[in-house]
Amino acid sequence: MEERKLLHSFLAKSQDELPPRRMKDSYIEVLLPLGSEPELREKYLTVQNTVRFGRILEDLDSLGVLTCYMHNKIHSAKMSPLSIVTALVDKIDMCKKSLSPEQDIKFSGHVSWVGKTSMEVKMQMFQVNMRLKIVHCLHKTS
């Protein structure tokens, strides 16, 4: 608990103290090796041998939070003084109905808008012949 109290000193007192950031500063790509690592694939499969979409949504949520932390990274702090939670997901567009359990999945995301207490992260997920676009995934920071 004391460690968390010390983190408060890393927070900016005003917006003017914050360094400028660009969208590409928060860009991240992550590969989920379903096709190349069968041991990992087992954790993502249903009894019908299809990909558990709920598990994919959990991964996308984690990617959104990680993207927010990257955007707000304070290099002099070992831990982040921020608490980041998903407030809402505006839209999910899916170009194919199912995911292939034999192919890797690539996730990418970046911060697309920032306010004083919240930010928007846009994410995409790609698989051969499949594209999922998460639009307006808003994460709240405090």
VMD Tcl script that builds the backbone (N, CA, C; Angstrom):
set m [mol new atoms 426]
animate dup $m
set s [atomselect $m all]
$s set {name element resname resid chain x y z} {
  {N N MET 1 A 0.826 -1.193 0.000}
  {CA C MET 1 A 0.000 0.000 0.000}
  {C C MET 1 A 0.872 1.258 0.000}
  {N N GLU 2 A 1.948 1.233 0.770}
  {CA C GLU 2 A 2.867 2.374 0.798}
  {C C GLU 2 A 3.448 2.632 -0.592}
  {N N GLU 3 A 3.744 1.542 -1.299}
  {CA C GLU 3 A 4.303 1.663 -2.646}
  {C C GLU 3 A 3.335 2.395 -3.570}
  {N N ARG 4 A 2.032 2.102 -3.459}
  {CA C ARG 4 A 1.027 2.774 -4.282}
  {C C ARG 4 A 0.949 4.258 -3.931}
  {N N LYS 5 A 1.090 4.600 -2.652}
  {CA C LYS 5 A 1.045 6.009 -2.249}
  {C C LYS 5 A 2.208 6.790 -2.851}
  {N N LEU 6 A 3.366 6.164 -2.920}
  {CA C LEU 6 A 4.532 6.827 -3.501}
  {C C LEU 6 A 4.342 7.087 -4.999}
  {N N LEU 7 A 3.589 6.238 -5.667}
  {CA C LEU 7 A 3.353 6.404 -7.104}
  {C C LEU 7 A 2.591 7.696 -7.407}
  {N N HIS 8 A 1.815 8.152 -6.437}
  {CA C HIS 8 A 1.042 9.381 -6.629}
  {C C HIS 8 A 1.949 10.567 -6.982}
  {N N SER 9 A 3.174 10.546 -6.501}
  {CA C SER 9 A 4.099 11.653 -6.780}
  {C C SER 9 A 4.503 11.714 -8.261}
  {N N PHE 10 A 4.309 10.639 -9.005}
  {CA C PHE 10 A 4.657 10.620 -10.431}
  {C C PHE 10 A 3.580 11.250 -11.324}
  {N N LEU 11 A 2.395 11.481 -10.776}
  {CA C LEU 11 A 1.313 12.053 -11.565}
  {C C LEU 11 A 1.567 13.528 -11.862}
  {N N ALA 12 A 1.212 13.950 -13.068}
  {CA C ALA 12 A 1.362 15.363 -13.452}
  {C C ALA 12 A 0.337 16.197 -12.695}
  {N N LYS 13 A 0.736 17.388 -12.321}
  {CA C LYS 13 A -0.171 18.298 -11.604}
  {C C LYS 13 A -1.136 18.987 -12.579}
  {N N SER 14 A -0.709 19.127 -13.844}
  {CA C SER 14 A -1.575 19.740 -14.856}
  {C C SER 14 A -1.290 19.112 -16.221}
  {N N GLN 15 A -2.182 19.354 -17.163}
  {CA C GLN 15 A -2.015 18.839 -18.521}
  {C C GLN 15 A -0.745 19.396 -19.173}
  {N N ASP 16 A -0.370 20.614 -18.795}
  {CA C ASP 16 A 0.811 21.256 -19.383}
  {C C ASP 16 A 2.106 20.515 -19.067}
  {N N GLU 17 A 2.129 19.758 -17.982}
  {CA C GLU 17 A 3.321 19.016 -17.586}
  {C C GLU 17 A 3.500 17.719 -18.371}
  {N N LEU 18 A 2.469 17.314 -19.091}
  {CA C LEU 18 A 2.531 16.050 -19.814}
  {C C LEU 18 A 3.305 16.205 -21.116}
  {N N PRO 19 A 4.134 15.205 -21.445}
  {CA C PRO 19 A 4.857 15.283 -22.721}
  {C C PRO 19 A 3.910 15.033 -23.894}
  {N N PRO 20 A 4.197 15.608 -25.053}
  {CA C PRO 20 A 3.332 15.346 -26.218}
  {C C PRO 20 A 3.458 13.882 -26.638}
  {N N ARG 21 A 2.357 13.313 -27.066}
  {CA C ARG 21 A 2.335 11.926 -27.517}
  {C C ARG 21 A 1.644 11.861 -28.868}
  {N N ARG 22 A 2.080 10.899 -29.687}
  {CA C ARG 22 A 1.451 10.664 -30.983}
  {C C ARG 22 A 0.769 9.303 -30.963}
  {N N MET 23 A -0.122 9.080 -31.915}
  {CA C MET 23 A -0.803 7.785 -31.966}
  {C C MET 23 A 0.201 6.656 -32.138}
  {N N LYS 24 A 1.212 6.876 -32.956}
  {CA C LYS 24 A 2.167 5.786 -33.202}
  {C C LYS 24 A 3.016 5.462 -31.974}
  {N N ASP 25 A 3.059 6.358 -30.981}
  {CA C ASP 25 A 3.792 6.069 -29.744}
  {C C ASP 25 A 3.143 4.941 -28.951}
  {N N SER 26 A 1.841 4.765 -29.123}
  {CA C SER 26 A 1.135 3.724 -28.377}
  {C C SER 26 A 0.838 2.492 -29.230}
  {N N TYR 27 A 1.255 2.482 -30.491}
  {CA C TYR 27 A 0.943 1.349 -31.380}
  {C C TYR 27 A 1.600 0.074 -30.873}
  {N N ILE 28 A 0.828 -0.997 -30.881}
  {CA C ILE 28 A 1.343 -2.290 -30.431}
  {C C ILE 28 A 0.781 -3.391 -31.328}
  {N N GLU 29 A 1.606 -4.399 -31.586}
  {CA C GLU 29 A 1.183 -5.611 -32.294}
  {C C GLU 29 A 1.539 -6.806 -31.433}
  {N N VAL 30 A 0.613 -7.750 -31.348}
  {CA C VAL 30 A 0.834 -8.967 -30.565}
  {C C VAL 30 A 0.370 -10.144 -31.410}
  {N N LEU 31 A 1.151 -11.207 -31.415}
  {CA C LEU 31 A 0.791 -12.410 -32.163}
  {C C LEU 31 A 0.320 -13.483 -31.186}
  {N N LEU 32 A -0.851 -14.037 -31.457}
  {CA C LEU 32 A -1.364 -15.181 -30.705}
  {C C LEU 32 A -1.104 -16.408 -31.563}
  {N N PRO 33 A -0.099 -17.227 -31.203}
  {CA C PRO 33 A 0.343 -18.328 -32.073}
  {C C PRO 33 A -0.518 -19.590 -31.975}
  {N N LEU 34 A -1.784 -19.482 -32.330}
  {CA C LEU 34 A -2.676 -20.654 -32.291}
  {C C LEU 34 A -2.219 -21.733 -33.255}
  {N N GLY 35 A -1.804 -21.329 -34.446}
  {CA C GLY 35 A -1.406 -22.303 -35.455}
  {C C GLY 35 A -0.050 -22.915 -35.192}
  {N N SER 36 A 0.868 -22.140 -34.662}
  {CA C SER 36 A 2.240 -22.631 -34.498}
  {C C SER 36 A 2.526 -23.222 -33.124}
  {N N GLU 37 A 1.637 -23.057 -32.145}
  {CA C GLU 37 A 1.838 -23.640 -30.812}
  {C C GLU 37 A 0.596 -24.410 -30.376}
  {N N PRO 38 A 0.559 -25.708 -30.679}
  {CA C PRO 38 A -0.625 -26.524 -30.350}
  {C C PRO 38 A -0.973 -26.548 -28.857}
  {N N GLU 39 A 0.043 -26.431 -27.976}
  {CA C GLU 39 A -0.236 -26.451 -26.533}
  {C C GLU 39 A -1.085 -25.250 -26.139}
  {N N LEU 40 A -0.783 -24.101 -26.730}
  {CA C LEU 40 A -1.548 -22.884 -26.455}
  {C C LEU 40 A -2.943 -22.987 -27.062}
  {N N ARG 41 A -3.039 -23.570 -28.230}
  {CA C ARG 41 A -4.319 -23.709 -28.933}
  {C C ARG 41 A -5.353 -24.401 -28.057}
  {N N GLU 42 A -4.927 -25.394 -27.302}
  {CA C GLU 42 A -5.847 -26.153 -26.445}
  {C C GLU 42 A -6.605 -25.248 -25.482}
  {N N LYS 43 A -5.974 -24.171 -25.011}
  {CA C LYS 43 A -6.605 -23.254 -24.062}
  {C C LYS 43 A -7.679 -22.390 -24.723}
  {N N TYR 44 A -7.681 -22.355 -26.053}
  {CA C TYR 44 A -8.613 -21.515 -26.801}
  {C C TYR 44 A -9.718 -22.304 -27.488}
  {N N LEU 45 A -9.737 -23.623 -27.346}
  {CA C LEU 45 A -10.712 -24.440 -28.064}
  {C C LEU 45 A -11.916 -24.815 -27.222}
  {N N THR 46 A -13.070 -24.893 -27.895}
  {CA C THR 46 A -14.282 -25.402 -27.268}
  {C C THR 46 A -14.316 -26.910 -27.482}
  {N N VAL 47 A -15.344 -27.557 -26.964}
  {CA C VAL 47 A -15.522 -29.002 -27.152}
  {C C VAL 47 A -15.745 -29.319 -28.629}
  {N N GLN 48 A -16.318 -28.371 -29.378}
  {CA C GLN 48 A -16.583 -28.569 -30.807}
  {C C GLN 48 A -15.360 -28.235 -31.669}
  {N N ASN 49 A -14.217 -28.001 -31.040}
  {CA C ASN 49 A -12.967 -27.692 -31.740}
  {C C ASN 49 A -13.020 -26.340 -32.481}
  {N N THR 50 A -13.771 -25.395 -31.909}
  {CA C THR 50 A -13.808 -24.034 -32.444}
  {C C THR 50 A -13.130 -23.108 -31.437}
  {N N VAL 51 A -12.760 -21.925 -31.885}
  {CA C VAL 51 A -12.084 -20.966 -31.016}
  {C C VAL 51 A -13.103 -20.309 -30.081}
  {N N ARG 52 A -12.766 -20.263 -28.797}
  {CA C ARG 52 A -13.610 -19.608 -27.796}
  {C C ARG 52 A -13.531 -18.098 -28.005}
  {N N PHE 53 A -14.583 -17.510 -28.532}
  {CA C PHE 53 A -14.569 -16.085 -28.849}
  {C C PHE 53 A -14.486 -15.225 -27.586}
  {N N GLY 54 A -15.058 -15.711 -26.498}
  {CA C GLY 54 A -14.965 -14.984 -25.230}
  {C C GLY 54 A -13.519 -14.820 -24.786}
  {N N ARG 55 A -12.730 -15.845 -25.025}
  {CA C ARG 55 A -11.298 -15.789 -24.678}
  {C C ARG 55 A -10.583 -14.735 -25.535}
  {N N ILE 56 A -10.961 -14.651 -26.805}
  {CA C ILE 56 A -10.392 -13.644 -27.706}
  {C C ILE 56 A -10.769 -12.245 -27.223}
  {N N LEU 57 A -12.032 -12.063 -26.800}
  {CA C LEU 57 A -12.459 -10.762 -26.291}
  {C C LEU 57 A -11.692 -10.377 -25.028}
  {N N GLU 58 A -11.388 -11.351 -24.171}
  {CA C GLU 58 A -10.552 -11.082 -22.984}
  {C C GLU 58 A -9.172 -10.594 -23.405}
  {N N ASP 59 A -8.601 -11.240 -24.423}
  {CA C ASP 59 A -7.278 -10.832 -24.910}
  {C C ASP 59 A -7.319 -9.420 -25.493}
  {N N LEU 60 A -8.382 -9.100 -26.225}
  {CA C LEU 60 A -8.518 -7.760 -26.794}
  {C C LEU 60 A -8.669 -6.708 -25.691}
  {N N ASP 61 A -9.394 -7.049 -24.644}
  {CA C ASP 61 A -9.536 -6.126 -23.518}
  {C C ASP 61 A -8.178 -5.879 -22.859}
  {N N SER 62 A -7.414 -6.936 -22.664}
  {CA C SER 62 A -6.073 -6.797 -22.083}
  {C C SER 62 A -5.166 -5.959 -22.978}
  {N N LEU 63 A -5.290 -6.160 -24.285}
  {CA C LEU 63 A -4.493 -5.368 -25.230}
  {C C LEU 63 A -4.870 -3.892 -25.138}
  {N N GLY 64 A -6.151 -3.594 -24.988}
  {CA C GLY 64 A -6.595 -2.211 -24.852}
  {C C GLY 64 A -6.007 -1.544 -23.623}
  {N N VAL 65 A -6.014 -2.252 -22.510}
  {CA C VAL 65 A -5.443 -1.712 -21.277}
  {C C VAL 65 A -3.930 -1.538 -21.421}
  {N N LEU 66 A -3.254 -2.519 -21.993}
  {CA C LEU 66 A -1.809 -2.418 -22.208}
  {C C LEU 66 A -1.470 -1.221 -23.092}
  {N N THR 67 A -2.274 -0.991 -24.122}
  {CA C THR 67 A -2.067 0.148 -25.016}
  {C C THR 67 A -2.189 1.460 -24.243}
  {N N CYS 68 A -3.174 1.544 -23.358}
  {CA C CYS 68 A -3.330 2.745 -22.525}
  {C C CYS 68 A -2.127 2.947 -21.621}
  {N N TYR 69 A -1.652 1.872 -21.009}
  {CA C TYR 69 A -0.467 1.986 -20.144}
  {C C TYR 69 A 0.748 2.442 -20.952}
  {N N MET 70 A 0.903 1.910 -22.159}
  {CA C MET 70 A 2.038 2.324 -22.993}
  {C C MET 70 A 1.957 3.810 -23.329}
  {N N HIS 71 A 0.758 4.280 -23.622}
  {CA C HIS 71 A 0.569 5.687 -23.968}
  {C C HIS 71 A 0.921 6.597 -22.781}
  {N N ASN 72 A 0.632 6.128 -21.576}
  {CA C ASN 72 A 0.837 6.928 -20.364}
  {C C ASN 72 A 2.114 6.569 -19.615}
  {N N LYS 73 A 2.995 5.818 -20.240}
  {CA C LYS 73 A 4.184 5.322 -19.558}
  {C C LYS 73 A 5.042 6.462 -19.006}
  {N N ILE 74 A 5.416 6.294 -17.755}
  {CA C ILE 74 A 6.320 7.221 -17.091}
  {C C ILE 74 A 7.625 6.463 -16.892}
  {N N HIS 75 A 8.641 6.835 -17.640}
  {CA C HIS 75 A 9.887 6.070 -17.654}
  {C C HIS 75 A 10.602 6.045 -16.309}
  {N N SER 76 A 10.407 7.072 -15.488}
  {CA C SER 76 A 11.108 7.113 -14.200}
  {C C SER 76 A 10.417 6.267 -13.123}
  {N N ALA 77 A 9.202 5.800 -13.380}
  {CA C ALA 77 A 8.468 4.986 -12.408}
  {C C ALA 77 A 8.565 3.503 -12.771}
  {N N LYS 78 A 8.739 2.669 -11.746}
  {CA C LYS 78 A 8.797 1.218 -11.979}
  {C C LYS 78 A 7.401 0.660 -12.249}
  {N N MET 79 A 6.405 1.247 -11.606}
  {CA C MET 79 A 5.009 0.845 -11.781}
  {C C MET 79 A 4.216 2.056 -12.232}
  {N N SER 80 A 3.049 1.826 -12.802}
  {CA C SER 80 A 2.199 2.939 -13.225}
  {C C SER 80 A 1.362 3.427 -12.052}
  {N N PRO 81 A 1.239 4.743 -11.876}
  {CA C PRO 81 A 0.365 5.270 -10.823}
  {C C PRO 81 A -1.104 5.262 -11.234}
  {N N LEU 82 A -1.401 4.857 -12.461}
  {CA C LEU 82 A -2.760 4.891 -12.978}
  {C C LEU 82 A -3.487 3.568 -12.774}
  {N N SER 83 A -4.798 3.660 -12.641}
  {CA C SER 83 A -5.674 2.491 -12.674}
  {C C SER 83 A -6.485 2.628 -13.953}
  {N N ILE 84 A -6.429 1.633 -14.809}
  {CA C ILE 84 A -7.102 1.702 -16.098}
  {C C ILE 84 A -8.114 0.564 -16.195}
  {N N VAL 85 A -9.343 0.909 -16.541}
  {CA C VAL 85 A -10.410 -0.080 -16.703}
  {C C VAL 85 A -11.149 0.189 -18.007}
  {N N THR 86 A -11.744 -0.840 -18.572}
  {CA C THR 86 A -12.554 -0.682 -19.775}
  {C C THR 86 A -13.908 -0.125 -19.375}
  {N N ALA 87 A -14.290 1.003 -19.976}
  {CA C ALA 87 A -15.582 1.609 -19.680}
  {C C ALA 87 A -16.662 1.090 -20.631}
  {N N LEU 88 A -16.323 0.990 -21.931}
  {CA C LEU 88 A -17.291 0.474 -22.880}
  {C C LEU 88 A -16.622 0.145 -24.206}
  {N N VAL 89 A -17.297 -0.680 -24.978}
  {CA C VAL 89 A -16.877 -0.985 -26.342}
  {C C VAL 89 A -18.017 -0.517 -27.236}
  {N N ASP 90 A -17.715 0.436 -28.136}
  {CA C ASP 90 A -18.758 1.007 -28.988}
  {C C ASP 90 A -19.227 0.069 -30.084}
  {N N LYS 91 A -18.279 -0.628 -30.720}
  {CA C LYS 91 A -18.659 -1.383 -31.916}
  {C C LYS 91 A -17.644 -2.486 -32.192}
  {N N ILE 92 A -18.127 -3.612 -32.670}
  {CA C ILE 92 A -17.269 -4.701 -33.127}
  {C C ILE 92 A -17.755 -5.101 -34.521}
  {N N ASP 93 A -16.876 -4.993 -35.514}
  {CA C ASP 93 A -17.187 -5.423 -36.874}
  {C C ASP 93 A -16.405 -6.688 -37.161}
  {N N MET 94 A -17.114 -7.739 -37.579}
  {CA C MET 94 A -16.442 -8.991 -37.899}
  {C C MET 94 A -16.749 -9.360 -39.347}
  {N N CYS 95 A -15.698 -9.609 -40.113}
  {CA C CYS 95 A -15.870 -9.893 -41.539}
  {C C CYS 95 A -16.068 -11.374 -41.838}
  {N N LYS 96 A -15.858 -12.221 -40.859}
  {CA C LYS 96 A -16.041 -13.669 -41.025}
  {C C LYS 96 A -16.670 -14.188 -39.747}
  {N N LYS 97 A -17.501 -15.233 -39.849}
  {CA C LYS 97 A -18.238 -15.693 -38.680}
  {C C LYS 97 A -17.421 -16.499 -37.682}
  {N N SER 98 A -16.353 -17.136 -38.124}
  {CA C SER 98 A -15.604 -17.969 -37.174}
  {C C SER 98 A -14.104 -17.816 -37.385}
  {N N LEU 99 A -13.379 -18.150 -36.350}
  {CA C LEU 99 A -11.922 -18.107 -36.374}
  {C C LEU 99 A -11.376 -19.504 -36.612}
  {N N SER 100 A -10.263 -19.590 -37.308}
  {CA C SER 100 A -9.630 -20.884 -37.536}
  {C C SER 100 A -8.695 -21.203 -36.379}
  {N N PRO 101 A -8.862 -22.359 -35.736}
  {CA C PRO 101 A -7.964 -22.715 -34.635}
  {C C PRO 101 A -6.567 -23.135 -35.113}
  {N N GLU 102 A -6.392 -23.328 -36.426}
  {CA C GLU 102 A -5.094 -23.753 -36.973}
  {C C GLU 102 A -4.250 -22.586 -37.477}
  {N N GLN 103 A -4.706 -21.344 -37.312}
  {CA C GLN 103 A -3.963 -20.185 -37.820}
  {C C GLN 103 A -3.679 -19.191 -36.698}
  {N N ASP 104 A -2.485 -18.589 -36.773}
  {CA C ASP 104 A -2.122 -17.561 -35.806}
  {C C ASP 104 A -3.043 -16.358 -35.971}
  {N N ILE 105 A -3.173 -15.582 -34.899}
  {CA C ILE 105 A -3.983 -14.364 -34.909}
  {C C ILE 105 A -3.082 -13.189 -34.538}
  {N N LYS 106 A -3.181 -12.115 -35.305}
  {CA C LYS 106 A -2.397 -10.912 -35.000}
  {C C LYS 106 A -3.339 -9.826 -34.493}
  {N N PHE 107 A -3.026 -9.295 -33.306}
  {CA C PHE 107 A -3.770 -8.188 -32.722}
  {C C PHE 107 A -2.933 -6.924 -32.881}
  {N N SER 108 A -3.594 -5.794 -33.108}
  {CA C SER 108 A -2.888 -4.512 -33.104}
  {C C SER 108 A -3.826 -3.463 -32.522}
  {N N GLY 109 A -3.229 -2.396 -31.984}
  {CA C GLY 109 A -4.037 -1.339 -31.411}
  {C C GLY 109 A -3.219 -0.088 -31.184}
  {N N HIS 110 A -3.911 1.027 -31.028}
  {CA C HIS 110 A -3.269 2.300 -30.704}
  {C C HIS 110 A -4.294 3.234 -30.070}
  {N N VAL 111 A -3.797 4.192 -29.299}
  {CA C VAL 111 A -4.660 5.209 -28.718}
  {C C VAL 111 A -5.054 6.168 -29.835}
  {N N SER 112 A -6.348 6.432 -29.978}
  {CA C SER 112 A -6.815 7.304 -31.057}
  {C C SER 112 A -7.385 8.636 -30.565}
  {N N TRP 113 A -7.683 8.730 -29.281}
  {CA C TRP 113 A -8.192 9.976 -28.712}
  {C C TRP 113 A -7.894 9.973 -27.218}
  {N N VAL 114 A -7.595 11.162 -26.684}
  {CA C VAL 114 A -7.307 11.283 -25.253}
  {C C VAL 114 A -8.002 12.516 -24.693}
  {N N GLY 115 A -8.657 12.344 -23.554}
  {CA C GLY 115 A -9.242 13.458 -22.810}
  {C C GLY 115 A -8.491 13.617 -21.502}
  {N N LYS 116 A -9.102 14.259 -20.525}
  {CA C LYS 116 A -8.423 14.450 -19.234}
  {C C LYS 116 A -8.511 13.215 -18.343}
  {N N THR 117 A -9.606 12.458 -18.433}
  {CA C THR 117 A -9.763 11.282 -17.576}
  {C C THR 117 A -10.085 10.008 -18.348}
  {N N SER 118 A -10.111 10.090 -19.659}
  {CA C SER 118 A -10.413 8.890 -20.434}
  {C C SER 118 A -9.685 8.933 -21.766}
  {N N MET 119 A -9.647 7.790 -22.430}
  {CA C MET 119 A -9.007 7.703 -23.736}
  {C C MET 119 A -9.697 6.634 -24.561}
  {N N GLU 120 A -9.508 6.731 -25.859}
  {CA C GLU 120 A -10.099 5.783 -26.792}
  {C C GLU 120 A -8.971 4.986 -27.440}
  {N N VAL 121 A -9.176 3.693 -27.524}
  {CA C VAL 121 A -8.213 2.792 -28.161}
  {C C VAL 121 A -8.919 2.100 -29.314}
  {N N LYS 122 A -8.298 2.076 -30.473}
  {CA C LYS 122 A -8.831 1.324 -31.612}
  {C C LYS 122 A -7.955 0.097 -31.799}
  {N N MET 123 A -8.596 -1.043 -31.973}
  {CA C MET 123 A -7.867 -2.305 -32.115}
  {C C MET 123 A -8.374 -3.073 -33.312}
  {N N GLN 124 A -7.491 -3.896 -33.860}
  {CA C GLN 124 A -7.854 -4.783 -34.955}
  {C C GLN 124 A -7.275 -6.161 -34.690}
  {N N MET 125 A -7.936 -7.150 -35.244}
  {CA C MET 125 A -7.475 -8.527 -35.132}
  {C C MET 125 A -7.502 -9.109 -36.539}
  {N N PHE 126 A -6.403 -9.730 -36.951}
  {CA C PHE 126 A -6.303 -10.292 -38.296}
  {C C PHE 126 A -5.976 -11.775 -38.241}
  {N N GLN 127 A -6.594 -12.516 -39.139}
  {CA C GLN 127 A -6.267 -13.901 -39.395}
  {C C GLN 127 A -6.452 -14.070 -40.899}
  {N N VAL 128 A -5.806 -15.025 -41.493}
  {CA C VAL 128 A -5.951 -15.206 -42.943}
  {C C VAL 128 A -7.436 -15.255 -43.295}
  {N N ASN 129 A -7.855 -14.411 -44.227}
  {CA C ASN 129 A -9.240 -14.310 -44.685}
  {C C ASN 129 A -10.225 -13.848 -43.605}
  {N N MET 130 A -9.734 -13.219 -42.550}
  {CA C MET 130 A -10.622 -12.757 -41.498}
  {C C MET 130 A -10.079 -11.458 -40.936}
  {N N ARG 131 A -10.969 -10.539 -40.627}
  {CA C ARG 131 A -10.573 -9.290 -40.006}
  {C C ARG 131 A -11.659 -8.875 -39.018}
  {N N LEU 132 A -11.250 -8.535 -37.814}
  {CA C LEU 132 A -12.165 -8.048 -36.790}
  {C C LEU 132 A -11.690 -6.659 -36.417}
  {N N LYS 133 A -12.595 -5.725 -36.405}
  {CA C LYS 133 A -12.219 -4.354 -36.092}
  {C C LYS 133 A -12.989 -3.916 -34.854}
  {N N ILE 134 A -12.269 -3.523 -33.827}
  {CA C ILE 134 A -12.884 -2.994 -32.615}
  {C C ILE 134 A -12.800 -1.479 -32.720}
  {N N VAL 135 A -13.925 -0.819 -32.713}
  {CA C VAL 135 A -13.946 0.623 -32.888}
  {C C VAL 135 A -14.423 1.289 -31.606}
  {N N HIS 136 A -13.752 2.346 -31.240}
  {CA C HIS 136 A -14.130 3.151 -30.079}
  {C C HIS 136 A -14.168 2.337 -28.789}
  {N N CYS 137 A -13.096 1.689 -28.485}
  {CA C CYS 137 A -12.994 0.986 -27.218}
  {C C CYS 137 A -12.465 1.998 -26.210}
  {N N LEU 138 A -13.332 2.487 -25.343}
  {CA C LEU 138 A -12.981 3.566 -24.435}
  {C C LEU 138 A -12.490 3.013 -23.111}
  {N N HIS 139 A -11.324 3.462 -22.680}
  {CA C HIS 139 A -10.763 3.045 -21.398}
  {C C HIS 139 A -10.693 4.264 -20.492}
  {N N LYS 140 A -11.104 4.090 -19.271}
  {CA C LYS 140 A -11.085 5.178 -18.302}
  {C C LYS 140 A -9.837 5.086 -17.461}
  {N N THR 141 A -9.184 6.214 -17.258}
  {CA C THR 141 A -7.998 6.254 -16.412}
  {C C THR 141 A -8.295 7.105 -15.194}
  {N N SER 142 A -7.645 6.777 -14.120}
  {CA C SER 142 A -7.789 7.611 -12.909}
  {C C SER 142 A -6.505 7.607 -12.131}
}
mol reanalyze $m
mol bondsrecalc $m
mol representation Tube
mol addrep $m
